[in-house]
């Protein structure tokens, strides 16, 4: 992939380095590069951790009500695991996971390159 300054990949890379939070605070975590030292909290970006934890507990309660005997994992892990017919297969377990597209989608729009955005969502 061409990541020279004039290319779409180069523009996306530059945008990542110059990315700011919604409140205008420059992002300091850019992988191996650091722009400047700034201390921010989740609350600074609009995240209420207590409220999120309460919401997750409600979801967990509702999800538990749907469990059948095949569910072999708990809420909150990397993926949901479900045991299937042991008469047909030896120790069979299906694993399903989801992943948000957040930054990947933002970069896809910047690069006008959308055919790869969901690839990693189904390739775990």
Buried (B, 14 or more C-beta within 10 A) or exposed (E): EEEEEEEBBBBBBEEBEEBEBEEEEBBBEBEEEEBEEEEEEEEEEEEEEEEEEEEEEEEEEEBEEEEEEEBEBEBEEEEBBBBEEEEEEEEEEEEEEEEEEEEBEBBBEBBEBEEEBBEEEEEE
